[in-house]
Amino acid sequence: MDLRKAVVISPDVIEQAAASAVAWLPRSDNPQFVKGAIAAYAWVLGRLPYGPVSRADGPATVEALRREDRLADDAIYGPVGDPPVDQRFAAGVQNALMWLRGLDDEPPISIDR
């Protein structure tokens, strides 16, 4: 399946969201959440060679996006992975993936324009 059918946000806007998240990181009171969003953006853009929660090698395909979303949800409510994924990191991944897939109207960290 074509990834473009799963990700409804353009790469340029994802780049802006990633840059805004990186800029926000030093000021955030929840850095793990921001790091999770950054990891999700990097994976979808092809800069992270593995899923941010599963740590499974491979690109962000439609099925891989679904897997990461499910695993992020699991990690928010209980330990996932070895070592376990931080719950706040998983929440950042899940929020970013939901926005990228058009399930949320706004990115998890506001985009500086």
Secondary structure by P-SEA (a helix, b strand, c coil): ccccccccccaaaaaaaaaaaaaaccccccaaaaaaaaaaaaaaaccccccccccccccccaaaaaaaaaaaaaaaccccccccccaaaaaaaaaaaaaaacccccccccccc
